Structures are given as structure tokens and as C-alpha cells.
């Protein structure tokens, strides 16, 4: 299934999709290209955390970070679609002490994240998307 088809399915089914992501917590991240400034939309798994949503720059175990990660570092004020809500958030990359328990829980709940980690030499960043107030 194409990314566009998965995004369409997400929106048509109140934030749910079938196939390999069925039952997984998913969100749509709206971000701006770091170089182009063009809006992009990425479907990704998240983990609910006290301060918002944690997302994982795994890129399926590729040797480089995904484009959306670089976009968030350059332009951290973004929006997400979660279920049927659109929420303004600010992205921040976690530091080691905050990252470790979140990352450990993600690997426990979804072991394929641990497999991604084993394939690469880079540390997979954990990014927190915190709702903006006001």
C-alpha cells in the first residue's frame, strides 16, 4: 500500500488502518521540508507519554535518519493528526535519560524496533511532540 493510500485510510477510519499497522497507535505528522519549506505528511507510530507523543526516527533500520527527523530539527513547530483531532505541537529530541525508558518500552511493545536497532550503528532518535498551549 502506498503512503498516500495509508494516509487516506487513516483519515477515512478515524485514525485507524489495517494491514501491518492494524491496532498500532498511529499519527499523521505535518512538517515542513528543511530545504524546500514544502509541507509534508508522514504516517508513523507513536507512544503516548506524559508530555505528548513520542515518535521514533528508525527509518526501518536504515543507516541514516528519516527526512522528517531533519525537518523537525529545522522546523519544530508542527501539527499532528491523532484519531480525529488536529493538534499543534512542538518537537524536541530527547536526551539520554529521558530517551531510554521510552525507547525500552517501544522495543518491548513492538520488537521490530529492537531489530531495527540491531541493523545499524546510529542511535535511533526519540522525538517528543508536545502540544502547544495558547
PyMOL commands that set and color helices and strands:
alter all, ss='L'
color gray80, all
select helices_A, chain A and resi 3-12+19-21+59-61+67-74+96-109+112-119
alter helices_A, ss='H'
color red, helices_A
select strands_A, chain A and resi 26-32+39-45+47-49+52-56+77-82+85-93+126-131
alter strands_A, ss='S'
color yellow, strands_A
deselect
rebuild
show_as cartoon
